[in-house]
């Protein structure tokens, strides 16, 4: 006889992985990948490889510690250092709001590319869809299925564009391990855009809310984290190859919208429509992930939010949409906030590493030494790269 709880747990673990991955794959993700590929060519593959290793080092540590502690990140951080969790919650929520304004804009741009719909009309309609998702009775399950479906759509359509672009795969493989150029800003930005800020906690907090936690769930949590990184990394690689194929054949990307330009060069008018679908899917799933995770951090700050998180999530989306509709899309903020998110990672990861070795937080759980070592390397490297990258940004 099938155990319904086992099925619910499996749905939650897969849903958490896709929530994390689709939260990462937003308008900034698409833009950053296209821009850095155009700048660095095949050598950007090295940055992607480093980012995947860093992503695994960060995610596996954070997800496992939160699972064992059975609490959200801000509560664990407050146990490590009183007040740290509240500061982390504020930074994550503000970063999530800034990104969400760009995400709302991305939904409008996607529908405009797909069907010629006015950007602001498309953004408002997309915000309404996201609000509707959190208005249903089984909002958590609906969110899981929504993220999974659109995540698979994005991967399939981008794979088609890769085939059309005919990228130099051999050169990409060689330059991934032997780059001609290494750009610290590209590394810290794409790591920050994949596991920085709110993104690294999206899946872990979803698992906690779904009741998938404790030492008995560590295997499931680890698989979910690895799947999330795998999905996000696959999308990054596909987009990298699609853009590389375009620039390798001599095309110049439109600086106003690099990823759209790459899709159109690769597949013509069909490519533009496909980009519209991918952009919309990437943006609206990021709207959902950003709102859900940002509010999950604020639940420890406000009892009112904790009692009615669904209403708070809807309010978060409304504020994001209203801000975009009032002031327009913040063009330069997406890359900058991605770098800032990368700077948040050493703080949040460092707090989780300390928590992993405090018995009053994790009990008699023994965190693997190799994971701690990997986490320390990631935190230290991201701090150093982040400082160097921020100093190199020309404001």
N, C-alpha and C positions, 0 to 999 in steps of 0.2 A: 504493500500500500504506500502511495506517495505521501511523504511528509510535507504538508503545505508550508511549514516554517522553513524547511530546508530550501524550498523553492523561493520563498521570500528573501532569504539570506543571499542566495545566488543572484537574484535580481538586484538586490541592493549593492552587492560587491561590484557587479558589472556596471550598474548605474553610477556608482561613485567614481569608478575609473573613467567613464565617459564624461561625467560632470567635470572632473578635473581637466581632462583633455580638451573638451570643448570650451571650457572657461579660458584655457590658454590660447586656443585658436580663435582669436578675434581679429578685428580690423588692423590693430597694431601688429599682430603676429604676421598677417599677410603682407603688410607694408614693409615691415622690418626685413623679412626674409627676401623680398624682391629687391629692396634697396641695397642690402649688403651683398647679395649675389651679383648685382650689377657692378658694384664697386670692387669686389674681391675675386670675382669669377669662380673657378673651380676651388680655389683656396678657402672659400667660405665653408667647404665641407669639413675642414679642420675645426672651425668654430662650432659647427653642428655636433661633431663627435665629442668635443670637450663638453658641450652643453648637455648632451645625453648622459655622460658619466657624472657630471655635477648634479643633474636632475635626479638620477638614481640615488646618489649619496645623500641628497637633501630629503627626498620623499620617503625613502625607506626608513630613515631615522625618525622623521617627524610622525609619520603614520603609525609606526610601531609604538612609539612612546605614548602618543595620545590614546591608542587602543588599550594599552596596559593601564594607563592612568584612568581610563574611562571618562575623561573630561575633555572639554575643548581647550584649544591652545592658550587662550587668554587666562583661563583659570589655572592651568599648569604654570604659566609664566609668572602669575602672581605668587604662587608658592615658591618659585625660585627666587624671586626678589619682589617684595611688596610694591605694588604700583606698576611693575613692568607690564603686567597683562593689560592694564587699562591704557597704558601708553601704546602698546602694540595694537590694541583694539582701535584706538583713535587713528593711528597711522594707516592701518589696513582699511578701515572704513572710508577715510578720506581718499586714499589711493583708489579704492574700489569705485567711489563716486566719480572721480576724475576719469577713470577708464570707462565707466558706464556712459558718460556723456559721449565719448568717442564711439562706444558700442552702439548707442542709439543712432548716432549719425551714420554708422556703418550699415544699419538695417535700411535706412533711407537710400543710401548710395547703391546698395545691392538691388533694391526694387527698381530704382531708376535705371540701372544698367540692364536689368532683366526685361522691364516692361515700359520704361519711359515714364514711370510714376514720379510726380514731384517729390523731391527728397524729403521735405518736411511732412508731406502727407504720408509717405511711406514709413517715415520714422514714427509718426503718431499711431498709424495702424499697427505697426510691429509692437510698439509699447503696449497697445491694447491686447494683443495676442499674449504677450508675456504676463500681463496682469490676469488675463483669463486663466492661464495655466495655474496660477497660485490661488485662484478662486474656487477651483474644484475641490471636492471632498478629499480625494486621495492625491493631494498636491505632490507629495514626495514621489510616489510611484509615477505620476504623470511626468514629473520633471526627469526622472530616470529614463523613461521611454523616449521622451522628446530629445534628450541629449544623445542617446544611442542612435536613433533614426537619422538625425541630421548629421551626426559624426560620420556615419557610414556613407551618406550621400556626398559629403565633402571629399572623402577619400576617393570614392569611385570617380567623381567628375574630374578631380585633379589628376588622377592616374590617366584618364583619357587625354588630357592636355599634355601630359608628359610624353605620351606616345606620339602625339602630333608634333611636339617640339623637337624630337630627335636629338636629345642632349648627348654630349660626348661623355658617356658613362665611364669609360676607361680613364680619361683624364680626371674626372671627378673622384674616382677611387684613389688614384695616385696622390692627388693634391690633398685628399682628406688626411693622409698620413705624412705627406711631405709637402706642406704648403709653401708657396712662394712668398706669402705675406701673412702676418698674424696681427689682427686688429683687436686690442683689448676691449674697445667699446662694443664691437659686434658680439663678443662673448658675453660680457656682462649684461648687455641689452637683451639678448635672446634667452639667456638663463633667467633674467628677471622677468621676461615676458612669458616664461613657461612655468616657473615655480616661485617667482617672487610675489611679494605682497599677499593678496588674498588667495591666489591660485593654488599654492601648495597645500592650503588647508581645506579647499573646497570638497575634495573627496573624503578626506579624513573626518571632517565634521558631519558629512552626510552619513558615513558609516556609524558614527556615534549616535546620531539622531535615529538611525534605523535599528539600533540595538546590537550592531555587530562590533563588539569590543571585548576586552578581557584577554587573558593569555590563551584561552582556548580558541580564540579567533585569529591569532597572529598569522597563521598560514594563509587564511583568506585575505586578511588585510595586506599582507606582503604581495600576494598575487594581484590584488586590486591595484595597488600602487604601481607595480611593474606594468600592468596592462595600460593604465592611464598614461604613463610615460611613453610606452610603446606606441599608442595611438597618436599622441601629440608629435612624437619624433617621426613617425611614418609620414604624417601630413607635412612636417617641416621638410623632410627629404624630398617628397614629391614636388612640393612647391619650388624648392631649390633646383631640382633637375629641370622642371618646366621653364623656369626663368633662365637657367644656364643654357638650355638649348636655344632659347631666343637670342640671347646676347652673343652666344658663340657663332651664330649664323649672321652676325653683323647688325642686328636690329638695335635701335636705341629706345630705351623705355621712356615713356612720358613721365617726367618728374611729378606731374600733378596727381598721377594715380599709377604708380609702377606696377602693381600686381594686375590691374585691369589691362594695362598695356601688354604685359607678358602673355596673358590669356588670348588677347586679340591677335597678336603677332603669331601665336602658335596655331590658332584654330579659326582665325577670321571672325566673321560675324557670329558664328556659333560659339566661338570662344568668349566673346563678350557676354552672350546670354548665360553661358556656363559660369562665368565670373560673377554675374549678378546673383545666381543661385548660391554659389560658394560664399560670397561676401555676406549675403543675407543670413545664411545658415550659421556662418561663423559669428556674426554680430549678435544675432538673437540668442544663441546659446550662451554667449558670453554675458549678455544682459541678464539672463536667468542665473548663471553661475555667480556673477559678481554680486547681484542683489541678495541671493540666498546666503552666500558666505559672509558678506559684509554685515548683514543683520545677525548672523550667528555669533559674530564677535560682540555685537552690541547687546546681546541678551544678558550678559553678565553685568553690564553697566546700568541697565534699566529694567526694573521688575515689570513695568508695563509692556515693554517689548517682549520680554520673556513669556508673558502670559498670552500675547497675541502676535507671534512672529510673522504669521501670514499677512496681517495688516501692515506690519512694518516693512515687509518686503515689497508690497504693493506701493506703499508710500515712497520707498526708495526709488522704485522704477518711475513713479510719477515725477519726482523731483529731478531725476536724471533727464527725462524727456522734456520737462518744462524748461530746464536750463538750456538744453540744445535748441529747442524751438525759439527761445528768447534771444540767445546770443550766437547761435551757429556752432559749427564744428571747430574745436580747438586743434588746429592742424599740427603745430609743433609739439604739443604737449604729450602726444602718444609715445614718441620715442624717448622723451625726457622722463616721463613717468615710468616707462619700462626700466630705465637705468636706475631711477630712485627705488623702484621695487626690488631691483637687484641688491641695493644697499640695505633694504629691510631684511633680506634673507640671512645675512650673517648674524643679526641680532636674534631673530626668531629661531633659527637653527641652533645657535649657541645656547639659548635658553633650554631648548629641548634636550640637547646633549647633557647639560648639567642635570636636568630633571631625570634623565635616564639612569643616573647613578645615585639618586637620593631615595633611600628606602621608604621614607614617609610619603613619597609620591607614587612609586612603582612597586612598593612592597618588596618581596624577595625575588623579583624578576631580575635576571642577569642579561643586560644588553650586550650583544656581541661586540667584542673588542674591535674586530675589523670594521664594523659599522661605525663605531665611535671614531676610529681613526679616519675613516673615509669622510665622516661628517666634519671633523676638525679641518681636514684639508680643504673641503669645499668652503667652509665658513671663512677660513683664513684667505684662501685664494680669491673668493668673491669680495671680501673686504678690500684687499689690495687692488684687484682689478677695478672695483667700483670707484675707489678714490682716484685712481689713474684716469678712468674713463670720465668721471665728472669734471676733472681738471682739464680734459681735452675738449669738452663741449663748448662750442662758441655760441654764447647767448647774445 
